[in-house]
Amino acid sequence: MAMLEVKNLSKSFGSLEVLRDISFNVEKGEAVAVIGPSGSGKSTLLRCITQLEKASGGSIRLCGADMLTSDENGKSVYADPKALRDIRLKTGLVFQNFNLFPHMTVLKNITEAPVCVLKKSKAEAEEKAMELLRKMGLETKAKAYPCELSGGQQQRVSIARALALSPEILFFDEPTSALDPELTGEILKVIKELAAEGMTMVIVTHEMGFARDVADKIIFMEGGYIVEQGAPDRLFGENASDRVKQFLQRFNNI
């Protein structure tokens, strides 16, 4: 079952085309890695799917619901506000720069949305939060503030916060780009564990070895297009296009 269906998606900022005719599917339980050079449209793609940006054209079907469709004239039509809210609640997004509330404790950062958005009781939200913190190896940090944590710890809290809403699909936008190399491993380990548990994920990443080892499918983007997509064995193997091979030659860890 496809959890995400993107067809002919486009996005322009004025005269600048950032996404051009993007089409791909993500199946339930699948981990998809989106790779490519900087400026290829990877983050904009995630922002359109998670409703942080409005697409210019195409269609998006997410968790079985139509988020964006095209009418008979080819004009993009978004679902009504309630439907968009329901879709948003089924998705989670982990940002590059953590985006934690600095004035809230770790526990409060994780429980705020379940209490205010899902209307869960404080006790229920805190029980779930502590379960997630234990999973992240951060149960002793519940009362700490973000400024008291390392970058890797802050990113693990961000992942816990996204999981607290029990999303059906989780998006990662360069989750290790703001971290020192020695902290990157702990975040990749968490994502690997989520993949092993069957979490449906779309991961924009520059960690090529990680993408090869964890993803079920690789999407290579450049210039706003999907140049190639397929199984890791193909894109990281001899049958990949010359452009993909050229891109991967810059990385020493694959």
N, C-alpha and C positions, 0 to 999 in steps of 0.2 A: 504494500500500500504506500502510495506516495504521500509523504508528509508535507512536501513542498514542491510545487510545480510553477516554474517561471517560464513564460513564453514571450519571446520577441520584446523583452523589456528594454526600454530606452530611458535615458535621463540626460537632460541638457540644462546647463546654467547659462542662460542667454544664448549666445551663438556657439558656446562650447559644448560639444557632445562628449559626455563622460561615459555613458553606457550605450552600446549599439547592438540591438537585436540579440539580447542575451536570452538563451533558453537552456534549461537544465532541470532535472528532477532530483529530489532527495527522498529515498525510501525510508520507511520506519526502521529505526535501529542502525541506520547507516551513518558513518562519519565521513564527511566530505571536506577535503582540504582545498582551499583556493590559493593558488600561488601565482607569482608573476612579478615583474618589475614594479618599482614605485611609480605611482601615477597611472596605473593600468585600470583603475576603477574598482578595485576589490572592496575597499571600505565603503565606497558609495553604494555598491551593490547591497552590502549588508544594511546600510542605513535606509535604503528603499524598502527592503523586505521587512525591516523592523519598524517602519513608519516614522523614522526620524527625518526622512526626506520623502517628497512626493515624486513619484515616477512621472515621466513625460508620456510614456506609452507602453503598450504591452499588457500582460495579465500576470497576476500572482494568485495562486490558490494555496492556502496555508492551513494545515490541520483540518482538511476537509471543507473549508469555507472559502468562498470567493472574496478576496480582499480587493483586488483590482481586476476589472474586466474592460473590454473594448466594445463600444456600441457598433451599430451597423455602418457608421461613418468612420470607424477606426479611432474614435475619440475615447480616451481613457475615462473610466467611471469608477470611482471608489465606492465601496459598500457604505451603508449608513453608519453614523457614529457609534451606535450600540454594537453593531456587528464588528466594527473595527476594534472597539474596546475588548470584546470577547476574544478576538483573534490575538490581540496584544497580550492578553493574560495567559495565552498558551505558549508564549515565546519568552526566552530569556536572552539577555545580551550582556556579555562581559567585555568591558571597554579596555583600551590600551592603558589608560592612566588611572585605573581603579575606580575613580568617581565616587568614593565613599564620602559620607557626610562627616566633616572633621569635628563637628561639635557633638557627635553621638558616639556612644561606646560601640564596640564591635557587636554586642548583642542587640542594641537598639538599631543599628544599621540593618541587621538581618530581619528583625521583627517588624520594622516600620510598615513595609508594604503588606505583609500578610494581615496585620491588624487593621490598617487604614483602607486597604483596597479589597482584600478578601473577607474582611470583617471577622477574622478569627479572634478568639479570646486571647488575651495576653499570655495566659498560661499555656495554651496550645501552641501559640507562635514561639514561645521561648523553649518549649520542649523540642519542637522541630529544629529550632536554631542550634540548640546544644547538640542535638544529634548530628547536624551538619558540621559543626565545629569539631566534634570528635572525629568525624570522617576526614576533615582537613588537617587533623593534628593540632588544633588550636583551642582545645577546650579550656585551657588555662588563660586564654586571652579575652574571654567574654567581656570583662569589665574594662579592658584597655581601650584607649582611643587610637584612631588611625596613626597619629603622629608618633605613637610609641611602638609601632610595628615596622618591620623591614618591608621592602617592596614586595618580596615574595609572599610574606604573610598578608599584606594588604590585598594582593591579587587573589589569594585563597579565600579571604573574606568576601571579595567581590563575587567569586564563584558560588560560595555558600549563599550569598544574598540572592543571586539569580535562581539557585535551586530551591530556595525557600518558597517560591511561588509554584513549585511543582510543574515546570514547563514541559510541554510535549516535545519541544525542539529548542536547542540551545545554540546561540551564535557567539563566536569568539572573534574579536577584531584585534589581531596582533597581540595576543595576551601576554607575550613575553618581551615585547619591544621596548618597554620602559624599565626592564630589569637588567641588573648586572648579569653577565654570563653565568656566574656561579649560582645565581638564584633561579635561572631559567629552568633547570632540571626539576625543581620541586613542583613547578606549575605544569610542566609537561607530564610528570608522573600522575598528577591529579586527573588531567584530561585523558590519559591512557586508561586510568581506572574507570572513568565514566564511559569510555568507548567499550571497555570490556563488559560493563554492566548493561550495554545496549541503549545508551542514551543517543538519541538522534542529534547530530551536531553538524554545523557548518563552521569551519575554522579557517580564517584568513591568517596565514603564517609565512614567515621567512625561514622557519626551521625545516629544512628540506629532509633531513634524516628522519625527523619526527613525522612529517607528512607521509613519507614513504612507508614507515613502519606501522602507522596507526590508521591511516585513512583507507576506506573501502574504495573511494574514488577521488581522483585528482582533477581539478579544473585549472587550466593554465590560461590566464588573462593577459592581454596586452592591448594598449590603445583603445580600451573600452570594449573590446571584443573577447569572446571565448575563442581562443586559437585552437585549443585541443582539450579534450576531456576523456577520461577513461581510467582503467585500473592502474594502480601504482606500478605494477610490473611492466606495463607498456610504456607509461610516460617516463619511467626511470630506466627503461631498457633500450635496446638497440632499435626498436621499432618506433621510437618517438620521432617527432619531426625535428628537422635541423634546428629550428628556432628554440624548441624546448631544450635540446641538447646543449645549445650555446648558452642558454640561461643557467642551466644546472652546472656547467663547468666552473662557475664562479664560486661554488660551494665546495668546501673541502671535507665536510662531515657526512658525505653520502657515498 
